[in-house]
């Protein structure tokens, strides 16, 4: 990948798609869940107590992360094209 190489970036525009839920940079079940810190209101803390946590007691998506199928990924890639 690069100028003068097999995928010549002087000639082609290269787009790489990541897969949602993969462990290679996208959000997934182990990703930190924004908006659930312990400094929020009392009612928010009650909700927060039901949120999955990682080994550092940080809120993560866990089982709340949606199932993502290969079909979903291919559909998104086709929309991108």
C-alpha positions as CSV (number, residue, x, y, z in Angstrom):
1,X,0.0,0.0,0.0
2,X,1.5,3.3,-1.1
3,X,2.8,5.3,-4.0
4,X,4.2,2.9,-6.8
5,X,3.1,-0.2,-4.9
6,X,0.5,-2.8,-5.7
7,X,-2.2,-0.6,-4.2
8,X,-0.9,2.7,-5.7
9,X,-2.3,5.5,-3.6
10,X,-1.2,8.0,-6.3
11,X,-3.7,6.2,-8.6
12,X,-6.4,4.8,-6.3
13,X,-8.3,6.0,-3.3
14,X,-8.1,3.3,-0.7
15,X,-10.9,2.7,1.8
16,X,-10.7,0.2,4.6
17,X,-13.7,-0.8,6.6
18,X,-13.5,-2.0,10.2
19,X,-16.0,-4.5,11.6
20,X,-18.2,-3.2,14.4
21,X,-17.7,-5.4,17.5
22,X,-14.2,-6.6,16.4
23,X,-11.3,-6.3,18.8
24,X,-9.3,-4.3,16.2
25,X,-10.3,-0.7,16.9
26,X,-14.1,-0.6,16.8
27,X,-16.5,-0.5,19.6
28,X,-17.4,-3.8,21.1
29,X,-18.8,-5.4,24.3
30,X,-15.6,-4.6,26.2
31,X,-15.7,-0.9,25.1
32,X,-16.1,1.7,27.8
33,X,-19.7,2.9,28.0
34,X,-19.9,6.7,28.0
35,X,-22.2,8.6,30.4
36,X,-22.2,6.3,33.4
37,X,-19.6,7.7,35.7
38,X,-20.1,7.7,39.5
39,X,-20.2,11.5,39.6
40,X,-23.7,11.7,38.2
41,X,-27.0,12.2,40.1
42,X,-28.4,9.6,42.6
43,X,-31.0,8.3,40.1
44,X,-28.3,7.9,37.5
45,X,-26.2,5.9,40.0
46,X,-29.1,3.5,40.6
47,X,-29.2,2.8,36.8
48,X,-25.4,2.7,36.7
49,X,-25.3,-0.1,39.3
50,X,-27.0,-2.4,36.7
51,X,-24.5,-1.6,34.0
52,X,-21.8,-4.3,33.3
53,X,-18.3,-3.3,34.6
54,X,-14.8,-4.4,33.5
55,X,-12.1,-5.6,35.9
56,X,-11.3,-1.9,36.7
57,X,-14.9,-1.3,37.7
58,X,-15.5,0.9,34.7
59,X,-18.8,0.7,32.9
60,X,-18.8,-1.3,29.6
61,X,-21.4,-2.3,27.1
62,X,-21.2,-6.0,28.0
63,X,-24.2,-8.0,27.1
64,X,-26.1,-4.8,26.2
65,X,-23.9,-4.5,23.0
66,X,-26.1,-5.5,20.0
67,X,-25.5,-8.6,18.0
68,X,-23.7,-7.8,14.8
69,X,-23.9,-10.4,12.0
70,X,-21.7,-10.8,8.9
71,X,-24.8,-9.8,6.9
72,X,-25.0,-6.5,8.9
73,X,-21.3,-5.9,8.1
74,X,-21.6,-6.6,4.4
75,X,-24.8,-4.5,4.1
76,X,-22.9,-1.5,5.6
77,X,-19.9,-2.1,3.3
78,X,-22.2,-2.1,0.3
79,X,-23.8,1.1,1.5
80,X,-20.3,2.6,1.8
81,X,-19.5,1.8,-1.8
